[in-house]
Amino acid sequence: MPSASSASSAVSDSGLPAPSSLWRDGDFRRLWLGQTASQLGEHASLVVLPLFAVLTLNAGAGQVGVLRAVGQAPILLLSLFVGAWVDRWLTRTVMVLTDIGRTLALGAAAVAGLFGWLGLPALLVVAVAVGTLSVFFDVAYQASLVRLVRRDQLVRGNSALEGSRSLAQIGGPALGGTLVTLLSAPIAAASSALFFALSFLSIRRIRRTESIPERSERPPRVWQRIHEGLRFVVSDSSLRAVGLASAAFQFSFAATMTVYLLFLPRELHLSGTAVGLALAATGPGALVGSMLAARLPGRFGYGVALVSAAALGDGVLLCVPSLHGSSAVTVPVLLAVNFVFGTGSQLVNVTVMAVRQAVTPDGMQGRTAATITFVGMGLTPLGSLLGGFLAGEWGLRTSLVVTATGMMLSPVLMALSPLARLGRALPPSQDAPTTAARLQVPETSLRETGSSSPGDVR
């Protein structure tokens, strides 16, 4: 069970009550604002780089697959190490440094583009840099949330943060696609850099003090800490199911998106602006999914919400390969499909994250998040390469049918796992491995939030 010193406890060791509302907690607001800006930059860059390659460099299916794969490769190569490191670092520092790095990387891309140097090799370098730093940021912000809020606030805290990602899905793709089409790739890259800079300015103002975990004379080596994270996830049936279902989804989704980004402009003859608009429709759906995630699991049960949302959200993409005709017909259908996909996916994301955080002790949060990320998203580079290969060999429409069908394996795995049997309450926390370093939060940390009354978020 979580220790009394946990930042997510209802009452601190000093006896002061936790914040009555997430929105009265200044540090949570700063984390939320920084996360929103960071996600806007990330989602804009995810569209800017492939569209630049397709529309400006006339990149083929294989080159687009490689571009997406190299940006996703850091997830496979670094996630486990990042989780071990983040559990021993200050999460605010990690997030601030990654924001600076991504600002510089995309800013350099913008400058290079203005001078005509932004070719495919430069795009590959930028994709690797942004992808690497994003791994650090994503692990750190998930661990940071657990240190900021109580356990009973995790669902609503995740709902708020995932809602920020929804806003990014609305604005990021639309902004990126529009700027690439109407202005230039350098301007589009500069817009992403600006969002990372705004994230830096917000997160650096988080005031709550984090103490570095106590270090013994012979602290566990990084491989030992990685092994502890892997063993903890494997030993818990719910976390095992999360990892397997996530792996099935992310592999198939990476392949699907590689084909999808080629299918829309080349098979349906949509402009960059129309592509950005179609992808941005995921955002409003995700915003709805975030709001539903704060209510449906408690009403119908976490298991029912997870399996139903995954089946609906993934299954709707099977409608896309059947589209033909003019943009006046296809764009509204794509908007509807992406809205439903965003709703289901976000409901799954928020619910799964709350389950994962609830069963994980504070000192294991970083490693558990990184292990799930590694298992779930480690195969995405291979999925992107597979999507590019299938598109070149089988054609775009057939490839889209195959890859979208593969996404349905995720809800099937959930339905056959203990996740489907979860009730209306979050499962209890498990014990951490005995050698895991514990994170200690100073007794003054809750004072620094400026909050004074207990209660839940509404």
C-alpha positions in Angstrom: 0.0 0.0 0.0 1.2 3.6 -0.5 3.3 5.0 2.3 2.0 7.8 4.5 4.6 10.1 2.9 3.2 9.7 -0.6 2.2 12.9 -2.4 -0.9 11.2 -3.5 -2.0 10.5 0.1 -5.1 12.2 1.4 -3.3 13.7 4.3 0.4 14.6 4.6 2.7 13.5 7.5 2.4 16.9 9.0 -1.4 16.5 9.2 -2.3 19.1 6.5 -5.2 18.1 4.2 -4.6 17.6 0.5 -6.1 20.0 -2.0 -9.8 20.0 -2.2 -9.7 20.4 -6.0 -7.1 19.8 -8.7 -7.9 23.2 -10.1 -7.1 24.9 -6.8 -3.7 23.4 -6.8 -1.4 25.8 -8.6 1.3 23.1 -9.3 -1.3 20.8 -10.9 -2.5 23.7 -13.1 1.1 24.4 -14.2 1.7 20.7 -15.0 -1.6 20.7 -17.0 -0.8 23.9 -18.9 2.7 22.6 -19.7 1.4 19.2 -20.8 -1.1 20.9 -23.0 1.5 23.0 -24.8 3.9 20.1 -25.0 1.3 17.8 -26.6 0.4 20.5 -29.1 4.0 20.7 -30.2 4.3 17.0 -30.4 1.1 16.4 -32.3 1.9 19.2 -34.7 5.4 17.7 -35.4 4.0 14.2 -35.9 2.0 15.6 -38.9 4.5 18.2 -40.1 7.4 15.9 -40.7 5.6 13.1 -42.7 3.6 15.7 -44.7 6.8 17.6 -45.5 8.3 14.4 -46.8 5.2 13.4 -48.8 4.2 16.8 -50.2 7.5 18.6 -50.6 10.2 15.9 -51.0 7.9 13.4 -52.8 8.9 10.7 -50.4 7.7 7.2 -51.2 5.9 4.8 -48.9 9.1 3.2 -47.7 10.7 6.5 -46.9 7.6 7.7 -44.9 7.7 4.4 -43.0 11.4 4.9 -42.2 10.8 8.5 -41.1 8.0 7.4 -38.7 10.1 4.4 -37.5 13.2 6.4 -36.6 11.0 8.8 -34.6 9.5 5.9 -32.7 12.7 3.9 -32.3 13.7 5.7 -29.0 10.6 4.1 -27.4 12.0 0.7 -28.0 15.7 1.5 -27.3 15.4 3.8 -24.3 12.1 3.4 -22.4 13.4 0.9 -19.8 16.5 3.0 -19.1 14.4 6.2 -18.9 12.1 4.6 -16.3 14.9 3.6 -14.1 16.5 7.0 -14.3 13.3 9.0 -13.8 12.5 7.2 -10.6 15.7 8.7 -9.2 15.5 12.2 -10.7 13.3 15.2 -10.2 10.4 14.9 -12.7 10.1 18.7 -13.1 13.8 18.9 -14.1 13.4 16.1 -16.6 10.3 17.8 -18.2 12.0 21.2 -18.4 15.2 19.8 -20.0 13.2 17.9 -22.6 11.2 20.9 -23.5 14.4 22.9 -24.0 15.8 20.1 -26.2 12.8 19.8 -28.4 12.6 23.5 -28.8 16.2 23.6 -30.0 15.8 20.6 -32.3 12.7 22.0 -34.1 14.0 25.5 -34.1 17.2 24.2 -35.8 14.9 22.5 -38.4 13.1 25.7 -39.0 16.3 27.6 -39.6 17.6 24.8 -41.8 14.4 24.9 -43.8 14.6 28.6 -44.4 18.0 28.1 -46.0 16.9 25.2 -48.1 18.8 22.5 -46.1 15.7 20.7 -44.7 15.9 17.5 -46.7 15.0 13.9 -45.7 18.3 13.3 -43.8 17.7 16.4 -41.7 14.1 15.3 -41.1 15.4 11.9 -39.8 17.7 13.6 -37.4 15.0 15.9 -36.0 12.6 12.9 -35.7 15.1 11.0 -33.7 15.8 13.9 -31.4 12.2 14.8 -30.8 11.2 11.1 -30.3 14.1 10.6 -27.8 13.2 13.6 -25.7 9.5 12.8 -25.8 10.2 9.4 -24.2 11.7 11.3 -21.2 8.9 13.8 -21.0 6.1 11.2 -21.2 7.5 9.0 -18.5 8.3 12.0 -16.2 4.9 13.7 -16.4 3.1 10.4 -15.6 5.3 9.9 -12.6 4.9 13.6 -11.6 1.1 13.3 -11.5 1.2 10.6 -8.9 3.4 12.8 -6.7 1.0 15.8 -7.1 -2.5 14.3 -6.4 -4.2 11.8 -4.1 -5.0 8.3 -5.1 -8.7 9.0 -5.3 -7.9 11.9 -7.7 -6.0 9.9 -10.2 -8.9 9.3 -12.6 -9.8 13.0 -12.7 -6.2 14.1 -12.9 -5.6 11.7 -15.8 -8.8 12.9 -17.3 -7.6 16.5 -17.2 -4.2 15.6 -18.6 -5.6 13.4 -21.3 -8.1 16.2 -22.1 -5.0 18.4 -22.8 -3.9 15.8 -25.2 -7.3 16.0 -26.8 -6.8 19.7 -27.3 -3.5 18.9 -28.9 -5.2 16.5 -31.2 -7.6 19.2 -32.2 -5.1 22.0 -32.8 -1.8 20.2 -33.5 -2.7 18.3 -36.7 -4.8 21.1 -38.1 -2.2 23.7 -37.4 0.7 21.5 -38.8 -1.1 20.5 -42.0 -2.4 24.0 -42.7 1.0 25.7 -42.1 2.8 23.1 -44.3 0.3 23.7 -47.1 -0.2 27.4 -46.9 3.1 28.6 -45.7 6.2 26.4 -45.4 7.7 23.5 -43.5 10.0 25.8 -41.6 7.1 27.8 -40.3 5.3 24.6 -39.3 8.4 23.4 -37.4 8.8 26.7 -35.7 5.2 26.5 -34.4 6.0 23.2 -32.7 9.2 24.7 -31.2 7.1 27.5 -29.8 4.7 25.2 -28.0 7.6 23.3 -26.4 9.0 26.7 -25.2 5.6 27.5 -23.7 5.6 24.1 -21.9 9.0 24.9 -20.5 7.9 28.3 -19.1 4.9 26.7 -17.3 6.5 23.5 -15.9 9.6 25.3 -14.6 7.2 27.3 -12.3 6.0 24.2 -10.4 6.9 24.9 -6.8 6.4 21.6 -5.0 9.7 20.3 -3.8 10.7 16.8 -4.8 13.4 15.0 -2.8 15.9 12.8 -4.6 15.5 9.2 -3.4 17.9 8.3 -0.6 20.9 6.6 -2.1 22.6 3.8 -0.3 26.4 3.4 -0.4 26.0 0.8 -3.1 22.7 1.8 -4.9 21.1 -0.8 -7.3 22.6 -0.7 -10.7 20.4 0.4 -13.6 20.0 -3.1 -14.9 18.8 -4.2 -11.5 16.3 -1.4 -11.3 15.1 -2.2 -14.9 14.7 -5.8 -13.8 12.6 -4.8 -10.8 10.3 -2.8 -13.1 9.9 -5.7 -15.5 9.3 -8.2 -12.7 6.7 -6.0 -11.1 4.7 -5.6 -14.3 5.0 -9.3 -15.2 3.9 -10.3 -11.7 0.6 -8.3 -11.8 -2.1 -9.8 -14.0 -3.7 -6.5 -14.7 -0.4 -4.8 -15.7 0.5 -7.8 -17.9 -2.8 -7.5 -19.7 -2.3 -3.7 -20.2 1.1 -4.4 -21.7 -0.1 -7.1 -24.1 -3.2 -5.2 -25.3 -1.1 -2.0 -25.7 1.5 -3.9 -27.7 -1.1 -5.3 -30.1 -2.8 -1.9 -30.5 0.4 0.2 -31.0 2.0 -2.2 -33.5 -1.1 -2.3 -35.6 -1.9 1.4 -35.2 1.7 2.3 -36.3 1.2 0.3 -39.5 -2.3 1.7 -40.0 -1.2 5.3 -39.6 1.7 4.9 -42.1 -0.7 3.7 -44.7 -3.4 6.2 -43.6 -1.1 9.2 -44.2 -0.5 7.9 -47.7 -4.0 6.9 -48.3 -5.6 10.3 -47.6 -3.6 12.4 -50.0 -2.9 9.8 -52.7 -6.0 7.6 -52.9 -8.6 10.1 -51.7 -6.7 13.1 -53.2 -7.0 15.3 -50.1 -4.9 18.4 -49.6 -2.6 18.9 -46.6 -5.2 21.1 -45.0 -7.9 18.5 -45.4 -5.6 15.8 -44.0 -4.9 17.9 -41.0 -8.6 18.6 -40.5 -9.5 15.0 -40.8 -6.9 14.0 -38.2 -7.8 16.8 -35.9 -11.3 15.4 -35.6 -9.8 12.9 -33.3 -9.3 15.7 -30.8 -13.0 16.6 -30.1 -13.7 12.9 -29.7 -10.8 12.5 -27.3 -12.1 15.4 -25.3 -15.5 13.7 -25.0 -13.7 10.5 -24.1 -11.8 12.2 -21.3 -15.0 13.5 -19.8 -16.7 10.1 -20.1 -13.7 8.5 -18.4 -14.4 10.5 -15.3 -17.9 9.0 -15.0 -18.4 5.7 -17.0 -16.0 3.4 -15.1 -17.5 4.4 -11.8 -21.0 3.7 -13.1 -20.6 0.6 -15.3 -17.3 -0.7 -14.1 -13.7 -0.3 -15.3 -13.7 -3.6 -17.2 -16.9 -2.9 -19.2 -15.7 0.7 -20.0 -12.3 -0.6 -21.2 -13.5 -3.4 -23.5 -16.4 -1.6 -25.0 -14.5 1.6 -25.7 -11.6 -0.3 -27.3 -13.9 -2.4 -29.5 -15.8 0.7 -30.7 -12.9 3.0 -31.2 -10.6 0.5 -33.0 -13.4 -1.1 -35.1 -14.6 2.2 -36.6 -11.4 2.5 -38.6 -12.5 -0.4 -40.7 -14.8 2.0 -42.4 -12.0 4.1 -43.9 -10.9 1.7 -46.7 -14.4 1.7 -48.2 -14.3 5.4 -48.9 -14.3 6.7 -52.5 -15.4 9.9 -54.2 -14.8 13.6 -53.8 -13.6 15.3 -50.7 -17.1 16.7 -50.2 -18.2 13.2 -49.3 -15.1 11.7 -47.8 -14.1 14.4 -45.4 -17.3 14.4 -43.4 -17.1 10.6 -43.1 -13.5 10.9 -42.0 -14.4 13.5 -39.4 -17.1 11.1 -38.0 -14.8 8.1 -38.0 -11.9 10.0 -36.3 -14.3 11.5 -33.7 -15.5 8.0 -32.7 -11.9 6.7 -32.7 -10.8 9.6 -30.5 -13.6 9.0 -28.1 -13.0 5.3 -27.6 -9.2 5.6 -27.5 -9.2 8.4 -25.0 -11.6 6.6 -22.7 -9.3 3.6 -22.8 -6.2 5.7 -22.2 -7.5 7.5 -19.2 -8.9 4.4 -17.6 -5.9 2.2 -18.2 -3.6 4.9 -16.8 -5.6 5.2 -13.6 -5.6 1.4 -13.1 -1.8 1.3 -13.7 -1.1 4.1 -11.3 -3.5 2.7 -8.7 -1.8 -0.7 -8.4 1.8 0.8 -8.5 3.7 2.1 -5.5 5.1 5.6 -5.7 8.7 4.4 -5.9 7.9 2.2 -8.9 5.8 4.7 -11.0 8.5 5.7 -13.4 9.7 2.2 -14.1 6.2 0.8 -14.4 5.2 3.6 -16.9 8.4 3.0 -18.8 8.0 -0.8 -18.9 4.4 -0.5 -20.2 5.6 2.0 -22.7 8.4 -0.3 -23.8 6.2 -3.3 -24.1 3.3 -1.4 -25.6 5.1 0.9 -28.0 8.4 -0.8 -28.5 7.1 -2.5 -31.7 5.8 0.7 -33.3 8.9 1.2 -35.4 8.4 -2.3 -36.9 4.7 -1.5 -37.3 5.6 1.6 -39.3 8.0 -0.3 -41.5 5.4 -3.0 -42.0 2.9 -0.4 -43.0 5.3 1.1 -45.6 6.1 -2.3 -46.9 2.5 -3.4 -47.3 1.5 -0.1 -48.9 4.2 -0.6 -51.6 3.5 -4.3 -52.2 -0.3 -4.7 -51.7 -1.6 -1.2 -52.5 -3.0 1.4 -50.1 -6.6 0.2 -49.8 -5.8 -3.5 -49.2 -3.1 -2.6 -46.7 -5.4 -0.3 -44.8 -7.9 -3.2 -44.4 -5.3 -5.5 -43.1 -3.7 -3.1 -40.7 -7.0 -1.8 -39.3 -8.2 -5.4 -38.8 -5.1 -6.1 -36.8 -6.1 -3.3 -34.3 -9.0 -5.4 -33.2 -6.7 -7.8 -31.4 -6.3 -5.3 -28.6 -10.0 -5.4 -27.4 -10.0 -9.1 -27.8 -7.0 -9.4 -25.4 -8.7 -7.1 -22.9 -11.9 -9.1 -23.0 -9.9 -12.3 -22.2 -7.9 -10.7 -19.4 -8.6 -9.7 -15.7 -9.1 -6.2 -17.0 -12.6 -7.2 -18.2 -13.5 -8.2 -14.7 -12.6 -5.0 -13.0 -15.5 -3.5 -11.0 -16.5 0.1 -10.1 -13.5 0.7 -7.8 -9.8 0.9 -8.6 -7.8 -2.2 -7.6 -5.5 -1.8 -4.5 -1.8 -1.0 -4.7 0.6 -3.9 -4.8 3.9 -4.1 -2.8 7.0 -2.9 -4.5 10.1 -5.1 -4.8 12.1 -4.8 -1.5 15.2 -3.4 -3.3 13.3 -0.6 -5.0 14.2 2.9 -4.0 11.4 4.8 -2.3 10.6 8.3 -3.2 10.2 10.5 -0.2 8.2 13.8 -0.4 9.0 16.5 2.2 6.4 17.2 4.8 6.4 20.8 3.6 5.5 19.9 0.0 1.7 20.0 0.6 2.0 23.4 2.2 3.6 24.7 -0.9 0.6 24.1 -3.0 -1.4 26.8 -1.3 -4.4 24.6 -0.7 -6.2 24.2 2.6 -9.3 22.1 2.4 -10.0 18.4 1.8 -12.4 16.9 -0.7 -12.7 15.4 -4.1 -12.6 17.0 -7.5 -16.0 17.8 -9.2 
